[in-house]
Amino acid sequence: MQQRLAHWFLSLSRRTKAFILITFDVLFAVIALWSAFSLRLGEYYVPQGNVRYLFVVAPFVAVPIFIKMGLYRAIIRYIGGRAFWTIVQATTLYGIVFSALAFQAGIGMVPRTVPPLNWLIMLLLVSSSRFFARWWLSESYARFTANQGQRAACCKKNVVIYGAGSAGVQLASALAHGREFNPVAFIDDDPSLHRQKINNLRIYPLSSLDYLIERHHLTDVLLAIPSATRARRNEIIRLLEIYPVHVRSMPGMADIAEGRVTFDTLQEVDIADLLGRDPVEPDQTLLHANITDKVVMVTGAGGSIGSELCRQIISLKPTALVLYELSEFALYAIEKELLQLQEVKGGNRVEVVAVIGSVTNNNRIKKFCQGFRVQTIYHAAAYKHVPIMERNPCEAIANNVLGTLSAAQAAIEAEVETFVLISTDKAVRPTNTMGATKRFAELILQALSLDDRHDKTRFTMVRFGNVLGSSGSVIPLFREQIAKNGPVTVTDPRIIRYFMTIPEASQLVIQAGAMGRGGDVFVLDMGEPVRIMDLARRMIHLSGLTVKDEVNPNGDIEIELTGLRPGEKLYEELLIGDNVADTQHPRIMRAEEEVIVWEELQGMIARLEAAVQNHDVAEIREILQQGVSGYTPQCDICDWLWLRKG
C-alpha cells in the first residue's frame, strides 16, 4: 500500500505536486501560529476577537514567499543541505513579515514571544515535512522499482567506489538514484576511515576487495579520485589489475565544472593514467606569446592534434582563429564545438572563421592569410597513416611535402610572423613513406629559414611520438576489439611506442613554437616507452576479463599476432643525431640536425612534383632516399606498383 501510494504521488504532474505542498504549508502556517499562542499562554488557545484575522493572514503571507524562494520547484526525492538552507531563509523572511504585520496592524493580545515561537515551529514543520517526504519517497520508490519484475533488479550491478572523499560521496549519491549501478561500499587508503560509514556505506581497505567481490558479486570498481596525480592513479590501477572486476573512472573535475559531464558519467580508465605521467605546469608567457591578441590559423583544424590546438588556442584569447580544413564534416564539427565552448564560458567572443580547402592550394591559403592578417600558423594538416601512405606515396608527397611547401610559401608572401610544423618521431631514420615525407617537410622549412630573403617569417618544427586517442591510434582499436570479445590484434610482441596525451602534446607544441628562433627542430620528452603487448593485456584486465593463452586456455579474450604492417618499425626514435640541447622548458629539447640548402633542395622538389604528376613511385623513392638521411624502405618497390594495375 505504501509503495503504491508513493508511486501514485511520483506519477503526478509537477503542478499537482506543488498544489499538495501548498495545501500542507497553509495548514502548517495555521498550526504554527496556534501552537505559538498555546505555548506562550500555557493553555489550549482559542482565538478571540481580531486575533482570528491573523490565522487567515498567515497562509497568505507564507505561500507567496515560499513560491518566490523556490520551495515548490525542488524535487522532494533529491533535496539536501542546500534545500534546508533555502527553507531557513524562506521561513525567516515569513517570520519577519508576519511579525511586522501583527504589530503594525494594532491588533491587541499578541504577546511579543509569539512571533519567534511562530517562526521556530513553522521552520520545524516545513523542513521536517520535506525531509520526511524525501525519506518516504526514496525508500518506497526504491522498493517499488526493485519489484518491477526481475529486470530492474538484475540490471543493477553491485559496485564499490574507490575514494571516500567528496567526489566519491557525490558519485555514490548520484548512482543510488540511477538504474545501472548499486554502490555497496567504499574503498579508501586512509586507515582512519576504515570501518566508518558514509550514507550507510561502509569504508574498507583495498585488502578487503576479495571479500567484497565474493559477498556482493561485484562487477565493477569505480575510481572517484579526480584530484590524485597520474602517478598515484597508475599505482592504484596496477593494484586493481589482479582482481576480476571492470575498472571504470569518473570524469575529471574540469569536465564536471564546465558542464560537459555529470558526477555519474562513468568512463573507461583513461589510458593516460596507465602511463603514470603528470603534465608539467605550462609557462604562461610561452603559451600566450604567439596567440593572445593575434590572428591565428590552424591547418588540419579538424584532425586529432589540430582540433585540440584549436581548443587551447581559443582559451588563450586570440583576435581571430581561422580553421583551415579539407574535410567538410571535420570542419563543421570543430567550428560547432568552438562556438558552443565560447557560449558556455561567456566573456568576449573570439571570431572563428571556418575555411574549407587543401593545403596544396597556395593561392587560397595566401588570400586568407592576407585578408585576415594572420600572424601565426600551426600546420597540422598531414596524412599520417603509415600503411595507407605506403601504398599511396604520390598523395603522401602531394599533401605532406608539397602541401607544406605551399603553406610555407603562402606564409612568406603574406608576411606571417610564425609558422609551426607539427612533425613526428617517424621522421627519424624512417622506414616508411609517411615518415620520409615528414622529414622532407622539415628539410623544406629548415632551408627556407636559412634564406635571408624570408627573414620576416620564423619557421619552427615540433617533433613528437604517438598521441593517445588520435585517429588511427591503437587505443580505440583495442577498446572496440575488447567490446566485441576479441581477438585483440597486436602486430609484434616486441613492438614499443612512446605515448603522450593530445592536450599535453598540443600545449607543448604551442610553447615550443614560441621558443623558436628560425629553423629550430624541437623534440618533446615523451617519457618512458610502452610495450604494446603489455598495454593490450592491461586493457583486457581492466575490463574485468582475462587473457586467453597457453597458460590460461579458458580465458575470455585472445591476443592475436598479425605481423608488422607495411613500413612499420619495432622502435621509434625522436633524434637523428646526438646533438640535442635543453631549453627553458623541462619537456622540450632543441635538436641540431643536418640541413640541405634551398638551391639543392629546389631541384629535388621539382623532381618530386614531376614524379607525382607522372605517378612515378620509383622516382619518388629515389628522391626521398637522396634527401632524407637514414631512410631505409622496408617494403619492396613492387608493393607500390599496384597503383598502376589495370
C-alpha positions in Angstrom: 0.0 0.0 0.0 2.8 2.4 1.0 4.7 1.7 -2.3 1.6 2.1 -4.4 0.8 5.4 -2.7 4.4 6.6 -3.2 4.3 5.6 -6.9 0.9 7.4 -7.3 2.4 10.6 -5.9 5.5 10.3 -8.1 3.4 9.9 -11.1 1.5 13.2 -10.5 2.3 16.3 -12.6 4.6 18.9 -11.2 1.7 21.3 -10.8 -0.4 18.8 -8.8 2.6 18.0 -6.5 3.1 21.8 -5.9 -0.6 22.2 -5.1 -0.4 19.4 -2.5 2.7 21.0 -0.9 1.0 24.4 -0.8 -2.0 22.9 0.9 0.2 21.4 3.6 2.0 24.7 4.1 -1.3 26.5 4.6 -2.1 24.1 7.3 1.4 24.4 8.8 1.0 28.3 8.9 -2.2 27.9 10.9 -0.9 25.1 13.2 2.4 27.0 13.9 0.6 30.2 14.9 -1.9 28.3 17.1 0.9 26.3 18.8 2.9 29.6 19.4 -0.1 31.1 21.2 -0.8 27.9 23.2 2.8 27.5 24.3 3.1 31.2 25.3 -0.2 31.2 27.3 0.3 27.7 28.7 -3.2 26.6 27.8 -5.3 25.3 24.9 -5.7 28.5 23.0 -9.0 29.5 21.3 -8.6 32.6 19.1 -10.7 35.6 20.2 -11.7 38.9 18.5 -9.5 40.5 15.9 -6.7 37.9 16.6 -8.6 35.5 14.5 -7.7 37.5 11.4 -4.0 36.7 12.0 -4.8 33.0 11.3 -6.3 34.0 8.0 -3.4 36.3 7.1 -0.6 33.8 8.0 -1.0 31.5 4.9 -1.4 34.4 2.6 2.0 35.7 3.8 3.8 32.4 3.9 2.8 30.9 0.5 3.8 33.8 -1.8 7.2 34.0 0.0 7.7 30.2 -0.4 6.8 30.4 -4.1 9.3 33.2 -4.6 12.0 31.4 -2.8 11.6 28.3 -4.9 10.3 25.9 -2.3 7.9 24.3 -4.7 10.4 23.9 -7.5 12.7 21.4 -5.6 12.4 17.7 -6.3 11.5 16.2 -2.9 13.3 12.9 -3.5 16.6 14.7 -4.1 16.5 17.6 -1.6 19.6 18.1 0.6 21.5 20.6 2.7 21.1 23.4 0.2 17.3 23.0 0.2 17.3 23.2 4.0 19.1 26.5 3.9 16.5 27.8 1.4 13.8 26.7 3.9 15.5 28.6 6.7 15.7 31.7 4.6 12.1 31.5 3.4 10.6 30.8 6.9 12.8 33.6 8.4 11.5 36.1 5.8 8.0 34.9 6.5 8.5 35.3 10.3 9.8 38.9 9.8 7.0 40.0 7.5 4.3 38.3 9.7 5.7 39.9 12.9 5.6 43.4 11.2 2.0 42.9 10.1 0.9 41.6 13.6 2.4 44.5 15.5 1.7 47.2 12.9 -2.0 46.2 12.5 -2.8 47.3 16.0 -4.3 44.0 17.0 -4.1 43.6 20.7 -3.4 40.5 22.7 -0.3 39.4 20.7 2.5 38.7 23.2 6.0 39.6 22.0 7.2 36.0 22.3 4.6 34.6 19.9 6.3 35.7 16.6 9.6 34.0 17.4 7.8 30.8 18.5 5.7 31.0 15.3 8.9 31.2 13.2 10.6 28.3 15.0 7.6 26.0 14.8 7.0 26.9 11.1 10.6 26.1 10.4 10.3 22.7 12.1 7.1 21.8 10.4 8.1 22.8 6.8 11.7 21.3 7.0 10.7 18.1 8.7 7.8 17.5 6.3 10.2 17.9 3.3 12.8 15.6 4.7 10.3 13.0 5.9 8.8 13.0 2.4 12.2 12.6 0.9 12.9 9.5 3.1 9.5 8.0 2.5 9.5 8.6 -1.3 13.1 7.4 -1.7 12.5 4.2 0.2 9.2 3.5 -1.3 10.4 4.3 -4.8 13.4 2.0 -4.4 11.2 -0.8 -3.2 8.7 -0.2 -6.0 11.3 -0.2 -8.8 13.0 -3.3 -7.2 9.7 -5.2 -7.5 9.1 -4.3 -11.1 9.7 -7.8 -12.3 13.2 -9.1 -12.1 14.5 -6.9 -15.0 15.3 -3.8 -12.9 16.9 -5.9 -10.1 19.0 -7.9 -12.5 20.3 -4.9 -14.5 21.6 -3.0 -11.5 25.2 -4.0 -10.8 26.8 -4.0 -7.4 29.9 -1.8 -7.4 32.4 -0.4 -4.9 33.7 3.2 -5.1 37.4 3.7 -4.7 37.8 7.0 -2.8 35.6 8.1 0.1 36.2 11.8 -0.4 33.7 14.4 -1.5 33.8 13.2 -5.1 33.2 9.6 -4.1 30.3 10.6 -1.8 28.7 12.6 -4.6 29.2 9.8 -7.0 27.5 7.3 -4.6 24.6 9.6 -4.1 24.1 10.1 -7.9 24.4 6.3 -8.6 21.9 5.4 -5.8 19.2 7.2 -7.7 20.2 5.7 -11.1 19.2 2.4 -12.6 22.6 0.9 -13.6 24.8 0.7 -10.6 24.2 -0.1 -6.9 27.1 1.2 -4.7 27.6 -1.3 -1.8 30.8 0.0 -0.2 33.8 2.4 -0.3 37.4 1.6 -0.5 39.9 4.2 0.7 43.6 4.3 1.5 43.2 6.3 4.7 43.3 3.9 7.7 41.4 6.4 9.9 38.3 6.0 7.7 38.2 2.2 7.8 35.1 0.7 9.4 33.4 4.1 9.3 30.2 4.7 7.3 29.1 7.4 4.9 25.4 7.4 3.8 25.2 3.9 5.3 28.0 2.6 3.1 31.0 1.1 4.9 34.6 2.1 4.1 37.1 -0.8 3.6 40.8 -1.1 2.8 41.8 -2.4 -0.6 42.8 -5.7 1.0 39.1 -6.4 1.6 38.3 -6.3 -2.1 38.4 -10.1 -2.4 35.8 -10.4 0.4 33.6 -7.7 -1.2 33.7 -9.4 -4.6 32.6 -12.7 -3.1 30.0 -11.3 -0.8 28.3 -8.8 -3.2 29.2 -10.4 -6.5 30.9 -7.2 -7.6 31.3 -6.4 -11.3 32.9 -3.0 -11.2 35.3 -0.8 -9.2 34.6 2.9 -9.8 37.5 5.3 -9.3 36.5 8.5 -7.7 39.9 10.2 -7.1 39.9 13.1 -9.5 42.5 15.1 -7.5 45.1 12.2 -7.4 48.2 12.6 -9.6 48.6 10.4 -12.6 51.4 8.5 -10.9 49.1 7.7 -8.0 46.3 6.7 -10.3 48.6 4.4 -12.2 49.7 2.8 -8.9 46.1 2.2 -7.9 45.2 0.8 -11.3 48.1 -1.7 -11.1 46.9 -2.9 -7.7 43.4 -3.4 -9.1 44.5 -5.3 -12.2 44.8 -8.6 -10.4 41.1 -8.6 -9.4 38.3 -9.9 -11.7 36.5 -6.6 -11.9 35.9 -3.9 -14.5 37.7 -0.7 -13.5 36.0 2.5 -14.5 36.6 6.1 -13.5 34.5 9.2 -13.1 35.5 12.2 -15.3 37.9 15.0 -14.2 36.7 17.9 -12.1 37.3 20.3 -15.1 34.8 18.5 -17.3 32.3 18.4 -14.4 32.7 22.1 -13.7 32.3 23.1 -17.3 29.1 21.1 -17.5 30.2 18.6 -20.2 29.5 15.6 -17.9 28.0 14.9 -14.5 29.3 13.0 -11.5 27.6 9.8 -12.5 29.1 9.8 -16.0 31.5 6.9 -15.9 34.1 6.1 -18.5 36.8 3.5 -19.1 40.1 4.1 -17.3 42.0 6.9 -19.0 45.0 5.3 -20.8 46.9 8.4 -19.7 46.6 7.1 -16.1 48.3 3.9 -17.2 51.3 5.9 -18.3 51.6 7.5 -14.8 52.8 10.7 -16.3 51.8 14.0 -14.8 51.9 17.1 -17.1 54.3 19.9 -16.3 52.8 23.3 -15.4 52.9 25.3 -18.6 54.9 28.5 -19.0 52.2 31.1 -19.4 54.5 33.6 -21.2 55.2 31.0 -23.8 51.6 30.0 -24.1 50.4 33.5 -24.8 53.4 34.7 -26.9 52.1 33.7 -30.4 48.4 33.6 -29.7 46.9 36.3 -27.4 45.6 39.3 -29.3 46.9 37.8 -32.6 45.2 36.2 -35.6 46.0 32.5 -35.7 45.4 29.9 -38.4 45.4 26.1 -37.9 45.6 23.9 -40.9 44.1 20.4 -40.5 41.9 22.1 -37.8 39.5 19.1 -37.7 42.2 16.4 -37.0 43.2 15.0 -33.7 46.0 17.4 -33.0 44.6 20.3 -35.0 41.2 20.3 -33.1 42.9 20.2 -29.7 45.2 23.0 -30.8 42.1 25.0 -31.6 40.5 24.3 -28.2 43.6 25.5 -26.4 44.2 28.5 -28.7 40.7 29.8 -28.3 41.1 29.8 -24.5 44.2 32.0 -24.9 42.1 34.8 -26.5 43.4 35.4 -30.0 41.9 38.2 -32.0 40.6 35.6 -34.5 41.0 31.9 -35.2 41.0 30.7 -38.8 40.2 27.0 -39.2 41.6 25.6 -42.4 40.4 22.0 -43.2 39.8 19.8 -46.2 37.2 17.6 -44.6 33.8 19.3 -44.6 32.4 17.3 -41.7 35.5 17.7 -39.6 35.4 21.5 -40.2 31.7 21.7 -39.3 32.3 19.6 -36.1 35.2 21.7 -34.7 33.6 25.0 -35.6 30.4 24.0 -33.9 32.3 22.8 -30.8 34.3 26.0 -30.5 31.2 28.2 -30.8 29.5 26.2 -28.1 32.6 26.3 -25.9 32.5 30.1 -26.1 28.8 30.2 -25.2 29.5 28.1 -22.1 32.4 30.2 -20.9 31.0 33.6 -21.8 33.1 36.7 -22.0 34.4 38.3 -25.1 33.9 36.0 -28.1 36.8 35.1 -30.4 36.0 35.4 -34.1 36.0 31.9 -35.6 36.4 31.6 -39.3 35.9 28.2 -41.0 37.7 27.8 -44.3 37.5 24.6 -46.4 40.4 24.0 -48.6 43.5 21.9 -49.3 47.0 23.0 -48.1 48.2 22.3 -51.7 46.2 25.4 -52.8 48.8 28.0 -52.3 46.7 30.9 -53.6 43.7 30.1 -51.2 45.9 30.0 -48.1 47.7 33.2 -49.1 44.4 35.1 -49.7 43.1 34.2 -46.3 46.4 34.9 -44.6 46.5 38.3 -46.2 42.8 39.0 -45.8 42.7 38.3 -42.1 46.4 39.4 -41.5 47.3 36.0 -40.0 50.3 36.3 -37.6 50.7 32.6 -36.5 50.1 29.4 -38.4 50.1 25.9 -36.8 50.5 23.5 -39.7 48.9 20.2 -38.5 47.5 19.1 -41.9 49.1 15.9 -43.0 48.4 12.3 -43.9 49.7 10.1 -41.0 48.5 6.5 -41.5 51.7 4.5 -42.2 50.4 1.5 -44.2 47.9 3.6 -46.3 50.6 6.1 -47.2 53.0 3.2 -48.1 50.5 2.3 -50.8 49.7 5.8 -51.8 53.1 7.5 -51.9 52.0 10.1 -54.5 49.3 11.5 -52.2 51.7 11.4 -49.3 54.2 13.6 -51.3 51.5 15.9 -52.6 50.0 16.6 -49.2 52.8 16.2 -46.7 55.7 17.6 -48.8 54.2 19.9 -51.5 51.4 20.9 -49.2 53.8 22.0 -46.5 55.8 23.9 -49.1 52.6 25.6 -50.4 51.6 26.7 -46.9 55.1 27.9 -46.1 55.4 30.0 -49.3 51.9 31.4 -48.6 53.0 32.4 -45.1 56.1 34.1 -46.5 54.1 36.0 -49.1 51.6 37.1 -46.5 54.4 38.0 -44.1 53.1 35.7 -41.4 55.3 36.1 -38.2 55.5 32.4 -37.1 54.9 29.1 -38.8 54.9 25.9 -36.7 55.1 22.5 -38.3 53.6 19.5 -36.4 56.1 16.7 -37.1 56.5 13.1 -35.9 59.1 10.7 -34.5 58.6 8.6 -37.6 60.6 11.3 -39.5 63.7 10.0 -37.7 65.6 7.3 -39.8 62.2 6.4 -41.4 61.4 3.0 -42.8 58.2 4.2 -44.4 56.9 6.8 -46.9 54.9 8.8 -44.3 57.9 9.3 -42.1 60.2 10.2 -45.0 57.7 12.8 -46.2 57.5 14.4 -42.8 61.3 14.6 -42.6 61.4 16.1 -46.1 58.8 18.7 -44.9 61.2 19.6 -42.0 64.0 20.0 -44.5 62.0 22.5 -46.6 61.3 24.7 -43.6 64.9 24.5 -42.4 66.1 25.5 -45.9 63.6 28.4 -46.1 64.9 29.6 -42.7 68.4 29.8 -43.9 67.4 32.0 -46.9 67.8 35.7 -45.9 65.0 36.7 -48.2 62.5 35.1 -45.9 63.5 36.7 -42.6 60.0 38.0 -41.8 58.6 34.5 -41.2 60.0 32.4 -38.5 59.8 28.6 -39.1 59.7 26.1 -36.3 59.2 22.3 -36.2 58.0 20.3 -33.3 58.5 16.5 -33.3 56.8 14.0 -31.0 55.5 10.4 -30.9 52.1 8.8 -30.7 49.2 10.6 -29.0 46.5 8.8 -27.1 43.2 8.7 -28.8 44.2 10.1 -32.2 42.6 8.9 -35.4 44.2 5.5 -36.2 45.5 5.1 -32.7 45.8 1.6 -31.2 43.8 2.5 -28.1 40.4 3.0 -29.7 41.0 -0.1 -31.8 41.8 -2.2 -28.6 38.6 -0.9 -26.9 36.5 -1.8 -29.9 38.0 -5.3 -30.1 37.5 -5.9 -26.4 33.9 -4.8 -26.6 33.4 -7.4 -29.4 35.1 -10.1 -27.2 38.2 -10.1 -29.2 40.6 -11.0 -30.6 42.8 -8.1 -29.7 45.4 -7.7 -32.5 49.0 -6.8 -31.9 51.4 -6.7 -34.8 54.5 -7.9 -32.9 55.2 -8.8 -29.2 58.4 -6.7 -29.2 56.9 -3.5 -30.6 57.1 -0.5 -28.3 55.8 3.1 -28.7 56.1 6.4 -27.0 52.7 7.9 -25.9 51.5 11.3 -24.9 48.1 12.8 -24.3 46.7 15.0 -27.1 46.2 18.0 -24.7 49.7 17.8 -23.3 51.2 17.4 -26.8 49.2 20.4 -28.1 50.2 22.6 -25.1 53.9 21.7 -25.6 53.6 22.5 -29.3 52.3 26.0 -28.5 55.2 26.6 -26.0 57.8 25.2 -28.3 56.6 27.3 -31.2 57.2 30.4 -29.1 60.8 29.5 -28.3 61.8 29.1 -32.0 64.4 31.4 -33.5 64.1 30.1 -37.0 64.7 26.6 -38.4 64.5 25.0 -35.0 63.6 21.4 -34.6 62.1 20.9 -31.1 61.7 17.4 -29.7 59.2 16.7 -26.9 60.1 14.5 -24.0 57.7 11.5 -24.4 58.6 9.8 -21.2 59.1 6.0 -21.0 58.2 3.8 -24.0 55.3 1.4 -23.6 55.3 -2.2 -24.9 52.1 -2.6 -26.9 51.6 -6.2 -25.8 51.6 -5.1 -22.2 49.2 -2.4 -23.0 46.8 -4.8 -24.6 47.0 -7.2 -21.6 46.3 -4.3 -19.1 43.3 -3.1 -21.1 41.8 -6.6 -21.1 42.4 -7.0 -17.3 40.9 -3.6 -16.5 37.8 -4.5 -18.5 37.2 -7.3 -15.9 38.3 -10.0 -18.4 41.2 -12.4 -18.7 43.7 -13.1 -21.5 43.2 -16.4 -23.3 46.6 -18.0 -23.9 48.5 -21.2 -23.4 48.8 -20.6 -19.6 45.0 -19.8 -19.4 43.2 -21.6 -22.2 39.8 -20.8 -20.6 40.4 -17.0 -20.7 38.0 -14.5 -22.2 39.9 -12.7 -24.9 42.8 -13.9 -27.1 45.6 -11.7 -28.3 46.4 -12.4 -31.9 49.8 -11.5 -33.5 49.3 -10.2 -37.1 52.9 -9.2 -38.0 54.4 -5.8 -38.7 52.4 -3.7 -41.1 54.0 -2.3 -44.3 56.6 0.3 -43.3 56.1 -0.2 -39.5 59.1 -0.1 -37.1 59.6 -2.0 -33.9 61.1 1.0 -32.2 60.5 4.7 -32.8 63.2 7.4 -32.2 63.0 11.1 -31.7 66.5 12.2 -32.6 68.5 11.7 -35.8 71.8 12.6 -34.1 73.1 13.1 -30.6 73.3 16.9 -30.9 70.5 18.0 -28.6 70.2 20.9 -26.1 67.9 21.6 -23.2 65.5 24.6 -23.3 63.8 26.7 -20.7 61.0 24.0 -20.6 61.9 20.7 -18.9 60.0 18.6 -21.6 61.1 20.4 -24.7 64.5 19.9 -26.3 66.2 21.6 -29.3 67.8 19.3 -31.8 70.6 20.4 -34.2 70.3 18.3 -37.4 71.5 18.2 -41.0 70.2 20.8 -43.3 70.0 20.9 -47.1 70.5 24.3 -48.7 67.5 25.7 -50.6 69.3 25.7 -54.0 69.9 22.0 -53.8 66.5 21.2 -52.3 64.7 23.1 -55.1 65.9 20.6 -57.7 64.6 17.6 -55.6 61.2 19.4 -55.1 60.9 19.9 -58.9 61.6 16.2 -59.5 59.1 15.3 -56.8 56.4 17.4 -58.4 57.1 15.8 -61.8 57.1 12.3 -60.2 53.7 12.9 -58.6 52.3 14.2 -61.9 53.6 11.1 -63.7 52.7 8.7 -60.9 56.4 7.6 -60.9 56.7 5.9 -57.5 60.2 4.6 -58.2 61.4 8.1 -58.8 59.7 9.2 -55.6 61.5 6.6 -53.6 64.9 7.5 -55.1 64.4 11.2 -54.3 63.4 10.5 -50.7 66.4 8.3 -50.2 68.7 11.0 -51.6 67.2 13.8 -49.4 66.2 12.0 -46.2 69.1 10.8 -44.1 68.7 7.3 -42.8 65.7 6.5 -44.9 65.7 2.7 -45.4 62.4 1.5 -47.0 61.0 -1.6 -45.5 58.8 -2.6 -48.4 59.8 -3.7 -51.9 59.2 -1.3 -54.8 56.8 -3.8 -56.3 54.4 -3.2 -53.3 53.8 0.3 -54.7 53.1 -0.7 -58.3 49.6 -2.0 -57.6 48.5 1.6 -58.3 49.5 1.1 -62.0 47.5 -2.1 -62.4 44.6 -2.1 -64.8 
